């Protein structure tokens, strides 16, 4: 019962006592008759009030109970409002605020078990949040081993919790675990120098979400593109067009939109086309030259020079000269066929035949020949009619 209700009951009781006092005075001996008669008259009115007073008391009590009920209802509503607000704060991850609200509610309803349970859960969540914030700070400070240990401990405590208020913590825990993985990979990137090694790390990052994961993913892709470009450039210098294209295509399989690789692939293709055209021309020229050399080897492989004809005292001619191998291959069994003419009349005298020594001549090597023609008896001139040889 409230203070106001108690006060109203006391006031009604005091009024009842004041009414009963005159009735008691009327019954005393020695009093004046007239006052007694007046008292009797007033006593009749008092009997009327005796019927009214219980009804008044009942009304006052009922009013007090109604006021008390409304007061209690108001307290309950306030407590429920605090509990609902605390729930919203907890679901939003603001656990300290939720604890404060629930403590205020407990002051109003200290024996309300649901409030106690909610406050204990919110306090536990607030404690875990502080631990998680500490682990995040360790990760940002590059203390990865300490941060990883703390995250494992927190994961063991909240990993299997089903209460909705732990959802923000579980989300933050997942984000920190992603950050840990990303920081681990970022620390290893400088040591990775092959596309395959980087591709393995890229596969690890692909399933992660968040800005940190996206940033390291882009970093890995850019490094793959750079390594592919350098590899292609080295192969292109060696005219290994197929290898250069393969290196670029390997990079493009991870960095399809990389403008540097896309442009370089076009450059390699153009260089390959120009090289193939030049190579075709070179081969054509080489084939032509080879054909010419072959023709020369077969038709003009020797150069005959220094041919002289000396007439001796017996009227015979001694004919000699030099033969040089102008072919691109060794020749052997070289023979020279000669025509003999009169130096005076120019008349044809006859033919002569001579073998060249040595038997085999390397390209550029020279040999000599010498032969006699008998019974000329005059000065003569000799011309080379033909020569024969065999190619190795």
LOMAR-192955 format. One record per residue (C-alpha): residue in one letter; x, y, z; residue number from 1. Coordinates in nm, 2 decimals, m for minus. Layout:
residues N
   residuo     east    north       up   num
         A        X        Y        Z   NUM
...
end
This chain:
residues 392
   residuo     east    north       up   num
         X     0.00     0.00     0.00     1
         X     0.13     0.34    m0.10     2
         X     0.19     0.63     0.14     3
         X    m0.11     0.82    m0.01     4
         X    m0.34     0.53     0.05     5
         X    m0.22     0.49     0.41     6
         X    m0.28     0.86     0.47     7
         X    m0.64     0.85     0.34     8
         X    m0.72     0.55     0.57     9
         X    m0.58     0.73     0.87    10
         X    m0.78     1.04     0.80    11
         X    m1.11     0.84     0.77    12
         X    m1.03     0.66     1.09    13
         X    m0.97     0.99     1.27    14
         X    m1.31     1.12     1.16    15
         X    m1.49     0.81     1.29    16
         X    m1.33     0.85     1.63    17
         X    m1.45     1.22     1.65    18
         X    m1.81     1.11     1.58    19
         X    m1.80     0.84     1.85    20
         X    m1.68     1.08     2.13    21
         X    m2.01     1.27     2.17    22
         X    m2.20     0.94     2.20    23
         X    m1.98     0.84     2.49    24
         X    m2.04     1.18     2.67    25
         X    m2.42     1.14     2.65    26
         X    m2.42     0.84     2.88    27
         X    m2.26     1.00     3.18    28
         X    m2.49     1.07     3.50    29
         X    m2.55     1.42     3.63    30
         X    m2.56     1.58     3.28    31
         X    m2.83     1.83     3.19    32
         X    m3.15     1.69     3.04    33
         X    m3.16     1.92     2.74    34
         X    m2.81     1.84     2.64    35
         X    m2.90     1.48     2.68    36
         X    m3.19     1.51     2.45    37
         X    m2.97     1.69     2.20    38
         X    m2.72     1.41     2.24    39
         X    m2.99     1.16     2.17    40
         X    m3.08     1.35     1.86    41
         X    m2.72     1.35     1.75    42
         X    m2.68     0.99     1.84    43
         X    m2.95     0.91     1.58    44
         X    m2.75     1.08     1.32    45
         X    m2.44     0.89     1.44    46
         X    m2.61     0.56     1.37    47
         X    m2.65     0.67     1.01    48
         X    m2.28     0.74     0.99    49
         X    m2.20     0.40     1.13    50
         X    m2.35     0.25     0.81    51
         X    m2.17     0.50     0.59    52
         X    m1.82     0.46     0.74    53
         X    m1.76     0.10     0.63    54
         X    m1.86     0.19     0.28    55
         X    m1.62     0.48     0.29    56
         X    m1.34     0.26     0.42    57
         X    m1.41     0.00     0.15    58
         X    m1.40     0.28    m0.11    59
         X    m1.08     0.42     0.02    60
         X    m0.92     0.08     0.03    61
         X    m1.04     0.01    m0.32    62
         X    m0.91     0.34    m0.44    63
         X    m0.57     0.27    m0.27    64
         X    m0.55    m0.08    m0.43    65
         X    m0.64     0.07    m0.77    66
         X    m0.37     0.33    m0.73    67
         X    m0.13     0.07    m0.61    68
         X    m0.21    m0.16    m0.90    69
         X    m0.17     0.13    m1.15    70
         X     0.16     0.22    m0.99    71
         X     0.29    m0.14    m1.01    72
         X     0.17    m0.16    m1.38    73
         X     0.36     0.16    m1.45    74
         X     0.68     0.01    m1.29    75
         X     0.63    m0.31    m1.49    76
         X     0.60    m0.11    m1.82    77
         X     0.91     0.09    m1.74    78
         X     1.10    m0.22    m1.66    79
         X     0.98    m0.39    m1.98    80
         X     1.08    m0.08    m2.18    81
         X     1.43    m0.08    m2.03    82
         X     1.46    m0.45    m2.10    83
         X     1.35    m0.40    m2.47    84
         X     1.59    m0.11    m2.51    85
         X     1.87    m0.32    m2.36    86
         X     1.79    m0.60    m2.61    87
         X     1.82    m0.36    m2.90    88
         X     2.15    m0.23    m2.77    89
         X     2.28    m0.58    m2.72    90
         X     2.18    m0.69    m3.07    91
         X     2.36    m0.39    m3.20    92
         X     2.68    m0.49    m3.02    93
         X     2.66    m0.21    m2.76    94
         X     2.68    m0.44    m2.46    95
         X     2.79    m0.19    m2.20    96
         X     2.49     0.02    m2.27    97
         X     2.27    m0.29    m2.24    98
         X     2.42    m0.38    m1.90    99
         X     2.35    m0.03    m1.77   100
         X     1.99    m0.04    m1.88   101
         X     1.94    m0.38    m1.73   102
         X     2.09    m0.27    m1.40   103
         X     1.84     0.02    m1.39   104
         X     1.56    m0.23    m1.45   105
         X     1.69    m0.46    m1.17   106
         X     1.67    m0.17    m0.93   107
         X     1.30    m0.16    m1.00   108
         X     1.25    m0.53    m1.00   109
         X     1.54    m0.69    m0.81   110
         X     1.39    m1.04    m0.80   111
         X     1.30    m1.06    m1.17   112
         X     1.50    m1.37    m1.28   113
         X     1.48    m1.28    m1.65   114
         X     1.65    m0.94    m1.59   115
         X     1.93    m1.11    m1.40   116
         X     1.98    m1.36    m1.67   117
         X     1.98    m1.09    m1.95   118
         X     2.22    m0.88    m1.75   119
         X     2.46    m1.17    m1.70   120
         X     2.46    m1.25    m2.07   121
         X     2.51    m0.89    m2.17   122
         X     2.80    m0.86    m1.92   123
         X     2.96    m1.17    m2.06   124
         X     2.92    m1.04    m2.41   125
         X     3.07    m0.70    m2.30   126
         X     3.37    m0.89    m2.16   127
         X     3.42    m1.09    m2.48   128
         X     3.39    m0.77    m2.68   129
         X     3.67    m0.61    m2.48   130
         X     3.89    m0.92    m2.54   131
         X     3.80    m0.91    m2.91   132
         X     3.89    m0.54    m2.94   133
         X     4.22    m0.62    m2.78   134
         X     4.29    m0.90    m3.03   135
         X     4.20    m0.66    m3.31   136
         X     4.45    m0.41    m3.18   137
         X     4.72    m0.67    m3.17   138
         X     4.65    m0.76    m3.53   139
         X     4.67    m0.39    m3.63   140
         X     5.00    m0.37    m3.44   141
         X     5.13    m0.66    m3.65   142
         X     5.15    m0.89    m3.34   143
         X     5.00    m1.17    m3.54   144
         X     5.09    m1.46    m3.31   145
         X     4.94    m1.30    m3.01   146
         X     4.64    m1.19    m3.20   147
         X     4.58    m1.53    m3.34   148
         X     4.61    m1.69    m3.00   149
         X     4.35    m1.45    m2.86   150
         X     4.11    m1.51    m3.15   151
         X     4.13    m1.88    m3.10   152
         X     4.04    m1.84    m2.73   153
         X     3.75    m1.61    m2.81   154
         X     3.63    m1.85    m3.09   155
         X     3.61    m2.13    m2.84   156
         X     3.39    m1.92    m2.61   157
         X     3.14    m1.78    m2.87   158
         X     3.17    m2.01    m3.16   159
         X     2.88    m2.23    m3.06   160
         X     2.67    m1.97    m2.88   161
         X     2.32    m1.96    m3.01   162
         X     2.19    m1.65    m2.83   163
         X     2.11    m1.36    m3.08   164
         X     2.31    m1.11    m2.88   165
         X     2.63    m1.29    m2.96   166
         X     2.58    m1.25    m3.34   167
         X     2.76    m0.92    m3.36   168
         X     3.06    m1.07    m3.18   169
         X     3.06    m1.37    m3.41   170
         X     3.05    m1.13    m3.71   171
         X     3.34    m0.93    m3.57   172
         X     3.53    m1.25    m3.49   173
         X     3.49    m1.36    m3.85   174
         X     3.61    m1.02    m3.98   175
         X     3.92    m1.04    m3.75   176
         X     4.00    m1.40    m3.87   177
         X     3.98    m1.27    m4.22   178
         X     4.22    m0.99    m4.13   179
         X     4.46    m1.24    m3.97   180
         X     4.47    m1.45    m4.29   181
         X     4.51    m1.14    m4.50   182
         X     4.80    m1.01    m4.29   183
         X     4.97    m1.35    m4.29   184
         X     4.95    m1.36    m4.67   185
         X     5.07    m1.00    m4.71   186
         X     5.37    m1.08    m4.50   187
         X     5.46    m1.36    m4.74   188
         X     5.41    m1.18    m5.07   189
         X     5.76    m1.03    m5.09   190
         X     5.90    m1.38    m5.08   191
         X     5.68    m1.53    m5.35   192
         X     5.84    m1.49    m5.70   193
         X     5.65    m1.74    m5.92   194
         X     5.30    m1.73    m6.06   195
         X     5.22    m2.07    m5.92   196
         X     5.31    m1.97    m5.57   197
         X     5.11    m1.65    m5.59   198
         X     4.82    m1.84    m5.75   199
         X     4.80    m2.07    m5.44   200
         X     4.77    m1.76    m5.22   201
         X     4.51    m1.61    m5.45   202
         X     4.30    m1.93    m5.41   203
         X     4.32    m1.88    m5.03   204
         X     4.20    m1.52    m5.05   205
         X     3.92    m1.58    m5.30   206
         X     3.68    m1.71    m5.04   207
         X     3.74    m1.41    m4.80   208
         X     3.53    m1.10    m4.79   209
         X     3.60    m0.74    m4.68   210
         X     3.81    m0.45    m4.79   211
         X     4.14    m0.60    m4.66   212
         X     4.08    m0.92    m4.85   213
         X     3.99    m0.73    m5.17   214
         X     4.31    m0.52    m5.13   215
         X     4.54    m0.81    m5.09   216
         X     4.37    m1.00    m5.38   217
         X     4.44    m0.70    m5.61   218
         X     4.80    m0.69    m5.48   219
         X     4.85    m1.06    m5.57   220
         X     4.69    m1.02    m5.91   221
         X     4.91    m0.72    m5.99   222
         X     5.22    m0.91    m5.88   223
         X     5.12    m1.21    m6.10   224
         X     5.08    m0.96    m6.39   225
         X     5.42    m0.81    m6.33   226
         X     5.60    m1.15    m6.31   227
         X     5.42    m1.27    m6.63   228
         X     5.52    m0.95    m6.81   229
         X     5.89    m0.99    m6.71   230
         X     5.89    m1.35    m6.81   231
         X     5.73    m1.27    m7.15   232
         X     5.97    m0.99    m7.20   233
         X     6.27    m1.22    m7.14   234
         X     6.14    m1.48    m7.38   235
         X     6.07    m1.22    m7.65   236
         X     6.43    m1.10    m7.64   237
         X     6.53    m1.46    m7.73   238
         X     6.27    m1.47    m8.01   239
         X     6.07    m1.74    m7.82   240
         X     5.74    m1.60    m7.93   241
         X     5.54    m1.91    m7.82   242
         X     5.69    m1.90    m7.47   243
         X     5.63    m1.52    m7.45   244
         X     5.26    m1.56    m7.55   245
         X     5.22    m1.85    m7.30   246
         X     5.37    m1.63    m7.02   247
         X     5.13    m1.34    m7.11   248
         X     4.83    m1.57    m7.14   249
         X     4.91    m1.73    m6.80   250
         X     4.91    m1.38    m6.64   251
         X     4.59    m1.29    m6.82   252
         X     4.42    m1.60    m6.68   253
         X     4.44    m1.43    m6.34   254
         X     4.44    m1.06    m6.45   255
         X     4.21    m1.07    m6.75   256
         X     4.16    m0.69    m6.75   257
         X     4.53    m0.59    m6.70   258
         X     4.60    m0.33    m6.97   259
         X     4.97    m0.38    m6.96   260
         X     4.95    m0.75    m7.04   261
         X     4.68    m0.70    m7.30   262
         X     4.89    m0.44    m7.48   263
         X     5.20    m0.65    m7.46   264
         X     5.03    m0.96    m7.60   265
         X     4.94    m0.75    m7.91   266
         X     5.30    m0.64    m7.93   267
         X     5.43    m1.00    m7.91   268
         X     5.19    m1.11    m8.18   269
         X     5.30    m0.83    m8.41   270
         X     5.67    m0.91    m8.35   271
         X     5.60    m1.27    m8.41   272
         X     5.43    m1.19    m8.74   273
         X     5.71    m0.96    m8.85   274
         X     5.97    m1.22    m8.75   275
         X     5.79    m1.50    m8.94   276
         X     5.77    m1.28    m9.25   277
         X     6.13    m1.19    m9.23   278
         X     6.22    m1.55    m9.17   279
         X     6.02    m1.66    m9.47   280
         X     6.21    m1.41    m9.68   281
         X     6.54    m1.52    m9.53   282
         X     6.46    m1.88    m9.60   283
         X     6.36    m1.79    m9.95   284
         X     6.68    m1.60   m10.01   285
         X     6.88    m1.88    m9.85   286
         X     6.71    m2.14   m10.07   287
         X     6.78    m1.92   m10.37   288
         X     7.14    m1.87   m10.27   289
         X     7.18    m2.24   m10.20   290
         X     7.04    m2.31   m10.55   291
         X     7.28    m2.06   m10.70   292
         X     7.57    m2.21   m10.50   293
         X     7.47    m2.56   m10.61   294
         X     7.46    m2.44   m10.96   295
         X     7.79    m2.28   m10.92   296
         X     7.93    m2.58   m10.75   297
         X     7.82    m2.79   m11.04   298
         X     7.89    m2.56   m11.33   299
         X     8.16    m2.31   m11.22   300
         X     8.33    m2.46   m10.92   301
         X     8.68    m2.40   m11.06   302
         X     8.87    m2.10   m11.18   303
         X     9.15    m2.17   m11.43   304
         X     9.43    m1.91   m11.45   305
         X     9.79    m1.87   m11.55   306
         X     9.77    m2.09   m11.85   307
         X    10.09    m2.09   m12.05   308
         X    10.22    m2.28   m12.35   309
         X    10.60    m2.31   m12.39   310
         X    10.75    m2.44   m12.72   311
         X    11.07    m2.65   m12.66   312
         X    11.36    m2.71   m12.90   313
         X    11.19    m3.02   m13.03   314
         X    10.88    m2.84   m13.15   315
         X    10.66    m2.97   m12.86   316
         X    10.44    m2.76   m12.64   317
         X    10.44    m2.78   m12.26   318
         X    10.11    m2.64   m12.13   319
         X    10.05    m2.56   m11.76   320
         X     9.82    m2.35   m11.54   321
         X     9.65    m2.31   m11.20   322
         X     9.31    m2.43   m11.09   323
         X     9.13    m2.28   m10.79   324
         X     8.83    m2.43   m10.61   325
         X     8.56    m2.16   m10.61   326
         X     8.28    m2.39   m10.49   327
         X     8.14    m2.40   m10.14   328
         X     8.23    m2.77   m10.10   329
         X     8.54    m2.97   m10.15   330
         X     8.60    m3.10   m10.51   331
         X     8.82    m3.38   m10.63   332
         X     8.93    m3.55   m10.96   333
         X     8.96    m3.22   m11.14   334
         X     9.04    m3.22   m11.51   335
         X     9.10    m2.94   m11.76   336
         X     9.02    m2.96   m12.14   337
         X     9.22    m2.73   m12.36   338
         X     9.21    m2.59   m12.72   339
         X     9.54    m2.51   m12.90   340
         X     9.56    m2.24   m13.17   341
         X     9.85    m2.11   m13.39   342
         X     9.98    m1.78   m13.26   343
         X    10.05    m1.66   m13.62   344
         X     9.75    m1.77   m13.82   345
         X     9.51    m1.84   m13.54   346
         X     9.44    m2.18   m13.70   347
         X     9.32    m2.46   m13.48   348
         X     9.59    m2.70   m13.40   349
         X     9.44    m2.95   m13.16   350
         X     9.31    m3.03   m12.81   351
         X     9.48    m3.13   m12.49   352
         X     9.37    m3.28   m12.16   353
         X     9.53    m3.24   m11.81   354
         X     9.46    m3.36   m11.46   355
         X     9.49    m3.12   m11.16   356
         X     9.71    m3.19   m10.87   357
         X     9.64    m3.24   m10.58   358
         X     9.36    m3.48   m10.64   359
         X     9.13    m3.30   m10.38   360
         X     9.08    m2.93   m10.33   361
         X     8.92    m2.76   m10.04   362
         X     8.70    m2.45   m10.10   363
         X     8.95    m2.17   m10.20   364
         X     9.24    m2.41   m10.24   365
         X     9.44    m2.41   m10.57   366
         X     9.61    m2.69   m10.76   367
         X     9.81    m2.70   m11.08   368
         X     9.81    m2.90   m11.40   369
         X    10.07    m2.96   m11.67   370
         X    10.05    m3.15   m12.00   371
         X    10.24    m3.17   m12.34   372
         X    10.13    m3.15   m12.70   373
         X    10.38    m3.28   m12.95   374
         X    10.48    m3.18   m13.30   375
         X    10.35    m2.82   m13.31   376
         X    10.68    m2.66   m13.42   377
         X    10.54    m2.31   m13.38   378
         X    10.43    m2.07   m13.11   379
         X    10.07    m2.15   m13.00   380
         X     9.80    m2.02   m12.77   381
         X     9.59    m2.23   m12.54   382
         X     9.23    m2.16   m12.42   383
         X     9.04    m2.36   m12.16   384
         X     8.75    m2.54   m12.33   385
         X     8.60    m2.71   m12.03   386
         X     8.68    m2.85   m11.68   387
         X     8.53    m3.13   m11.49   388
         X     8.52    m3.22   m11.12   389
         X     8.33    m3.41   m10.85   390
         X     8.16    m3.25   m10.55   391
         X     8.19    m3.41   m10.21   392
end
